[in-house]
Structures are given as C-alpha cells and as structure tokens.
Amino acid sequence: MNQDAQSLFEAVQRGEMPAATAFARLQALPLRDLGHTRLDVEREARCGVPEVIFAAGKTATQTTEIALAALEHHGRFLATRVPDDAARELLAAIPEAVRHERSRCVTADLRTGVTRTGHVLVLSAGTSDEPVAEEALVTAHFAGARTELIRDVGVAGLHRLLAHQDAMRAADALVVVAGMEGALPSVVAGLVDVPVVAVPTSVGYGASFGGLAALLAMLNSCAAGVTVVNIDNGFGAGFAAARMAARAQGGARHAGRTEGATR
C-alpha cells in the first residue's frame, strides 16, 4: 500500500480526519501534477512497473522534469525515443542516468540489491534492426527481466541462427526483431517451445513499404506461438516479453521481487 494512503487511513482510524476528507485526498494520490504532465505514480503498484516516459514530442525540460519526478517516487525511470537535446539535459540533471544511444533510450536506477525474474532473449535479424532490438532489450530489463541480445542472425544465413538453438530454448520469452521480408520469427517459432514476440522493423528496400511487408508476414506466420507488435515497437515487445518471462518463473507480479541475476 502507498505510504501516503496508509497515513490517511490511520488518520481516519484515530478520528483525526473525516472520512470524506480522506477520500477526497485519496483520489489525488495516484497523480503527480507537474503542470504539463500528470504523472501516474501508482502505476507500479497496479502494474508492477512505473509509468514510462515517451519523450518524442516533449520538450527537453518537460522530459527532465518528468524523469526527476519518477526518480523521486520510484527510484528509477525509463525514457524512450529521447531526442539528442533532451538526452543531454537528462544526463546533465541526473548524473546516474545512462544513455542507450542506438535505441534512443535513457534510464536511471538508484535502487540497490535488485533481483530479476525470468530471462528474455532478444534476437536481431540484422545490424540495421539493432536500434529496435536494443529498445526491446532496455525495456525488458527495466521491466524486471534478465536480458540478453543475440545479433545478426537473419534467415539469409540460417546457420547463424541455428548455432544459438540452446540459448533460445533456455529463455523464458523471445523477442525476434526483423525487417525486410520479416521471416525470422516464423523460423524461430518453428524451432522452440518458447513464446515469441515478433517485431517488424521499417528496415528494407522500397517494396518493404516501411515495414508493412514484414508486419504482414509476421501476422500471417505459419508457425504457432508468434505474437506480433507494431512496426518498430521494441518497447511494446520488451514489456510483453518481460511479463511472459515473469509468469514463467512463478507468476511474479512485481518486477525485481524474485531471485535472478542482474544484467
């Protein structure tokens, strides 16, 4: 239970506050009003992971103010799709912040002794797909999973993928990132009994239509067990895979509360 909410209940119990007053204050607790943004500070209590900052379209100052508020409430934050100017301001304001350049993510975690639940393995078809693959990797790690990335295992050189079959089978959830014709998730799902989250990327030549060809190929996969997210949505894939991995390891609802190695 949120400590502020608990203190309200205790005040009512002691007769120091009318129930109606406590109820009115309780309604305001889940939000931190920053003027430009109303941060959902109860997201972690409900969903296991704090609200993530989507930085695209926000000013650098707005992004920094949201990150500082998230850090105050949760001891950590993840900002995705962070423009260069906002990344520089975040790093200047928060010395502990880490910039993940290829994925355009910025993270910070002030917590200590964090344990992780489940293992998410991210497979990237080609080097050009790595920005999206890294976004999935960073997100899954933020959401509480142990994470690993295997690069450049596209179907044009199938032997590269087959060399990692043991690692794929050992994971609790797979994120498979591919552009071009988007065939990699179907191949992977035909080799393992692990949930596969497929991510089409906008990488490819003209007839790939900005990732639409890969998206349709993945949606029409002949292999069972493939779940597909939107084009370039590494964030959504990483988040989903982390939840799958946590459930596979005992149904933990809150990230970082059961044993595991840190990334």
C-alpha positions as CSV (number, residue, x, y, z in Angstrom):
1,M,0.0,0.0,0.0
2,N,1.2,3.5,-0.8
3,Q,2.5,5.1,2.4
4,D,0.5,8.3,1.9
5,A,-2.7,6.3,1.5
6,Q,-1.9,4.3,4.6
7,S,-1.3,7.5,6.6
8,L,-4.8,8.8,5.5
9,F,-6.5,5.6,6.7
10,E,-4.7,5.8,10.0
11,A,-5.7,9.4,10.5
12,V,-9.4,8.4,9.9
13,Q,-9.0,5.5,12.3
14,R,-7.7,7.8,15.0
15,G,-10.5,10.2,14.5
16,E,-8.2,13.0,13.3
17,M,-9.7,13.3,9.8
18,P,-13.3,12.9,8.5
19,A,-13.7,10.0,6.0
20,A,-14.9,12.4,3.3
21,T,-11.7,14.5,3.6
22,A,-9.6,11.4,3.4
23,F,-11.5,10.1,0.4
24,A,-11.0,13.4,-1.5
25,R,-7.3,13.3,-0.8
26,L,-7.0,9.7,-1.7
27,Q,-8.4,10.5,-5.2
28,A,-5.5,12.8,-5.8
29,L,-2.8,10.5,-4.6
30,P,-2.2,8.5,-7.8
31,L,-1.1,11.6,-9.7
32,R,1.8,14.0,-9.5
33,D,0.7,17.1,-11.3
34,L,3.7,18.8,-13.0
35,G,1.6,21.3,-14.8
36,H,2.4,20.0,-18.3
37,T,2.1,16.3,-17.2
38,R,0.1,14.3,-14.7
39,L,2.5,11.5,-13.7
40,D,0.7,8.3,-12.7
41,V,2.8,7.5,-9.6
42,E,0.6,4.5,-8.7
43,R,1.3,2.6,-12.0
44,E,4.0,0.5,-10.3
45,A,1.6,-0.6,-7.5
46,R,-1.0,-1.6,-10.0
47,C,1.1,-3.0,-12.9
48,G,4.5,-3.8,-11.4
49,V,6.4,-1.2,-13.5
50,P,6.4,2.6,-13.2
51,E,5.0,4.8,-16.0
52,V,7.5,5.0,-18.8
53,I,8.3,8.4,-20.4
54,F,7.7,8.7,-24.1
55,A,9.9,11.6,-24.9
56,A,9.1,12.2,-28.6
57,G,7.1,15.4,-28.9
58,K,8.0,16.6,-25.4
59,T,10.5,19.5,-24.7
60,A,13.8,18.6,-23.1
61,T,12.7,20.4,-20.0
62,Q,9.4,18.5,-19.8
63,T,11.2,15.2,-20.2
64,T,13.7,16.1,-17.5
65,E,11.0,17.2,-15.0
66,I,9.0,14.0,-15.5
67,A,12.2,11.9,-15.1
68,L,13.1,13.7,-11.9
69,A,9.6,13.2,-10.5
70,A,9.7,9.5,-11.5
71,L,13.1,9.1,-9.9
72,E,11.7,10.7,-6.7
73,H,8.7,8.4,-6.5
74,H,10.2,5.1,-7.8
75,G,14.0,5.4,-7.6
76,R,14.2,4.7,-11.4
77,F,12.9,5.8,-14.8
78,L,12.9,4.8,-18.4
79,A,12.5,7.4,-21.2
80,T,12.1,6.2,-24.8
81,R,12.6,7.9,-28.1
82,V,14.6,10.6,-26.5
83,P,15.9,13.4,-28.9
84,D,19.5,14.4,-28.6
85,D,18.9,17.7,-26.8
86,A,16.6,16.0,-24.2
87,A,19.2,13.3,-23.7
88,R,21.9,15.8,-23.0
89,E,19.7,17.7,-20.5
90,L,18.7,14.5,-18.7
91,L,22.4,13.4,-18.3
92,A,23.3,16.9,-17.0
93,A,20.4,16.9,-14.5
94,I,20.8,13.2,-13.4
95,P,24.4,12.0,-13.2
96,E,23.2,8.4,-12.6
97,A,21.4,8.4,-15.9
98,V,22.6,6.1,-18.8
99,R,22.0,6.9,-22.4
100,H,21.4,3.9,-24.7
101,E,22.4,5.7,-28.0
102,R,21.2,3.2,-30.6
103,S,17.7,2.8,-29.1
104,R,17.4,6.5,-28.1
105,C,16.5,5.4,-24.5
106,V,17.7,6.9,-21.3
107,T,17.5,5.1,-18.0
108,A,18.4,5.6,-14.3
109,D,18.0,3.2,-11.4
110,L,19.0,4.3,-7.9
111,R,17.8,1.0,-6.2
112,T,20.2,-1.5,-4.8
113,G,20.0,-5.2,-4.4
114,V,17.6,-5.6,-7.3
115,T,16.7,-9.2,-8.2
116,R,15.3,-10.2,-11.6
117,T,12.5,-12.5,-12.7
118,G,12.7,-14.6,-15.9
119,H,15.0,-14.5,-18.9
120,V,14.2,-12.5,-22.1
121,L,16.4,-13.2,-25.1
122,V,16.3,-10.7,-28.0
123,L,17.2,-11.8,-31.5
124,S,18.1,-9.2,-34.1
125,A,17.9,-10.3,-37.7
126,G,20.5,-7.7,-38.9
127,T,22.7,-4.9,-37.7
128,S,20.2,-2.4,-39.1
129,D,17.5,-3.8,-36.8
130,E,19.5,-3.2,-33.7
131,P,18.1,0.1,-32.6
132,V,14.7,-1.5,-32.3
133,A,16.2,-4.6,-30.7
134,E,18.1,-2.5,-28.1
135,E,14.8,-0.7,-27.2
136,A,13.3,-4.1,-26.5
137,L,16.3,-5.2,-24.5
138,V,16.4,-2.0,-22.4
139,T,12.6,-2.1,-21.8
140,A,12.6,-5.8,-20.7
141,H,15.5,-5.1,-18.3
142,F,13.6,-2.1,-16.9
143,A,10.5,-4.3,-16.5
144,G,12.4,-6.7,-14.3
145,A,13.8,-9.5,-16.6
146,R,17.3,-10.8,-17.1
147,T,18.2,-9.9,-20.7
148,E,20.5,-11.0,-23.5
149,L,20.9,-9.9,-27.1
150,I,22.0,-12.0,-30.0
151,R,22.9,-10.0,-33.1
152,D,22.8,-10.6,-36.8
153,V,21.0,-14.0,-37.1
154,G,18.8,-13.3,-40.1
155,V,17.5,-16.0,-42.3
156,A,19.8,-15.2,-45.2
157,G,22.5,-17.1,-43.3
158,L,20.4,-19.7,-41.4
159,H,23.5,-21.3,-39.9
160,R,24.0,-18.2,-37.8
161,L,20.6,-18.7,-36.1
162,L,20.9,-22.5,-35.7
163,A,24.1,-22.0,-33.7
164,H,22.0,-20.4,-30.9
165,Q,19.3,-23.0,-30.5
166,D,20.3,-23.9,-27.0
167,A,20.2,-20.3,-25.9
168,M,16.8,-19.8,-27.5
169,R,15.3,-22.9,-25.7
170,A,16.8,-21.8,-22.4
171,A,15.0,-18.4,-22.4
172,D,11.5,-17.8,-20.9
173,A,10.5,-15.5,-23.7
174,L,12.0,-14.4,-27.1
175,V,11.8,-11.1,-28.8
176,V,12.6,-11.5,-32.5
177,V,13.3,-8.3,-34.5
178,A,13.4,-8.3,-38.3
179,G,12.8,-6.1,-41.3
180,M,12.9,-6.9,-45.0
181,E,10.6,-9.9,-45.6
182,G,10.2,-10.5,-41.8
183,A,10.7,-14.3,-42.0
184,L,12.9,-14.7,-38.8
185,P,10.1,-15.0,-36.2
186,S,8.4,-17.9,-38.2
187,V,11.7,-19.8,-38.3
188,V,12.4,-19.2,-34.6
189,A,9.0,-20.3,-33.6
190,G,9.4,-23.5,-35.6
191,L,12.5,-24.4,-33.6
192,V,11.5,-23.8,-29.9
193,D,8.6,-24.1,-27.4
194,V,9.2,-20.6,-26.1
195,P,6.7,-17.7,-26.6
196,V,7.9,-15.5,-29.5
197,V,7.1,-11.8,-29.6
198,A,7.8,-10.6,-33.2
199,V,8.8,-7.0,-34.0
200,P,8.7,-5.9,-37.7
201,T,11.1,-3.0,-38.4
202,S,10.9,-0.3,-41.1
203,V,14.3,-1.6,-42.5
204,G,14.2,-2.7,-46.1
205,Y,14.1,-1.7,-49.7
206,G,11.2,0.0,-51.4
207,A,8.8,-2.9,-51.6
208,S,9.0,-3.4,-47.9
209,F,6.8,-0.3,-47.6
210,G,8.4,1.0,-44.4
211,G,7.9,-2.3,-42.5
212,L,4.4,-3.2,-43.7
213,A,5.7,-6.2,-45.6
214,A,7.4,-7.6,-42.5
215,L,4.3,-6.8,-40.4
216,L,2.0,-8.7,-42.7
217,A,4.4,-11.6,-43.0
218,M,4.6,-11.9,-39.2
219,L,0.8,-11.6,-38.8
220,N,0.5,-14.4,-41.4
221,S,3.1,-16.7,-39.8
222,C,2.6,-20.4,-40.3
223,A,4.4,-21.1,-37.0
224,A,2.4,-21.4,-33.8
225,G,3.1,-19.2,-30.8
226,V,4.0,-15.9,-32.6
227,T,2.6,-12.7,-31.2
228,V,3.2,-9.6,-33.2
229,V,3.6,-5.9,-32.1
230,N,3.5,-2.8,-34.3
231,I,6.3,-1.7,-36.7
232,D,9.5,-0.6,-34.8
233,N,7.7,-1.2,-31.4
234,G,10.7,-2.5,-29.5
235,F,9.2,-1.0,-26.3
236,G,5.9,-3.0,-26.5
237,A,7.7,-6.2,-27.3
238,G,10.2,-5.9,-24.5
239,F,7.5,-5.1,-22.0
240,A,5.3,-8.0,-23.1
241,A,8.2,-10.5,-23.1
242,A,9.2,-9.4,-19.6
243,R,5.7,-10.1,-18.3
244,M,5.7,-13.5,-20.0
245,A,9.1,-14.4,-18.6
246,A,8.0,-13.3,-15.1
247,R,4.9,-15.6,-15.3
248,A,7.1,-18.5,-16.5
249,Q,9.2,-18.1,-13.4
250,G,6.4,-18.4,-10.8
251,G,3.9,-15.8,-11.7
252,A,5.6,-12.8,-10.0
253,R,3.5,-9.7,-10.4
254,H,6.1,-7.1,-9.5
255,A,9.4,-6.7,-11.3
256,G,12.6,-7.4,-9.3
257,R,11.0,-9.3,-6.4
258,T,12.2,-12.8,-7.0
259,E,15.7,-14.3,-7.5
260,G,17.7,-13.9,-10.6
261,A,20.9,-12.4,-11.9
262,T,21.2,-8.8,-12.9
263,R,22.1,-7.9,-16.5
